[in-house]
Amino acid sequence: MLRSGLGRIGILGAGLTGIALMAAGCGGGGGGGGPTVALLLPENQTARYETHDRPDFTAKLKQVCPKCSVLYSNATNDATKQQSQADAAMTQGAKLLVLDPVDAGSAGSIVAKAKARNIPVISYDRLITNSQIDYYVSFDNARVGKLQAQSLDARLKQLGKAAGPIIAINGDPADNNAKLFKSGATGQFKTDGVKVAKSYDTPGWLGSNAQNEAQQAITALGKNGFAAIYGANDDMAEGGIAAMKGAGIDPKTRPTTGQDAALAGVQRILAGIQYMTVYKAVTKEAQDTAELAGALAQGKQPPAGLVNQHLSNGKKTVPSVILTPVAVTKSNIKDTIVKDKFWTVSQICTSAYAAACKSAGLQ
């Protein structure tokens, strides 16, 4: 990847700037001779983006628009970097932006630049707020939080600890989805009478930050001062579980929630270390977005029936494609994640998890 060190190359610097912009996202696209679609993803620490979103979007776009090219960039959780990647994509002639923002607020400036050039913007997975986006594709994210809380509350009731208390490790406050997850979860906790003893918002969705937050909570509450951990996604769950292990607490005794059905999260569920995750059919999300992008890039109308809701982003009412998330525990991994080939049995059931897989009916 070419970086800002190009400035030291003297007279060649100006000529190489364009190359640097092309390489900025460590991605790329082919020269299909047709319109270029920029796919701008926010980070690569969550496995879904490189293993599902990017390849599934690209493959489907090639089906619906064979001459389209994909210009791919990943911002690695850096909002400033994403701004530069979007600028580079538009400079290179992108006719449409599919933008999953690092920061839902500051991404509005990307949208403004795109609109000035008459470039449509699809807000992908995370809603870009207070901006003139053209479409939005995602899941019912308040429902994600509600599903997490409902699952956790039911488990707490089974354990005879219906009121908790719990530790809540929420997501990045710069991500509008994180706010929706938190809203859905906290509303359900309140309804069910579950006390949230400590609550944290986790910058960057980083598992290391989540672990530090959970450690702080355990120190403040004591080893026996909490009954469970609400983790907004599987990285937050992993951080909470690591903190419990570090404090000498068996995580099997304190149910933990997650989201995204990350491979490691699914394996932890099979092993009884993590209680649940939320599966979102990311492949369908990416494919629906590609169908929408392919139509727009060719100046066509979206496929009939694809748009199923109209949601406000604070600036306008946005035509939206909203998919339904599913709560997953050990009992339904086979009927959801494996059935959809999100992860295969061979990927999940490595030697370390062979016995757990057999017990769950996966082998």
Order of alpha helices (4+ residues) and beta strands (2+ residues): alpha-beta-alpha-beta-alpha-beta-alpha-beta-beta-alpha-beta-alpha-beta-alpha-beta-alpha-alpha-beta-alpha-beta-beta-beta-alpha-alpha
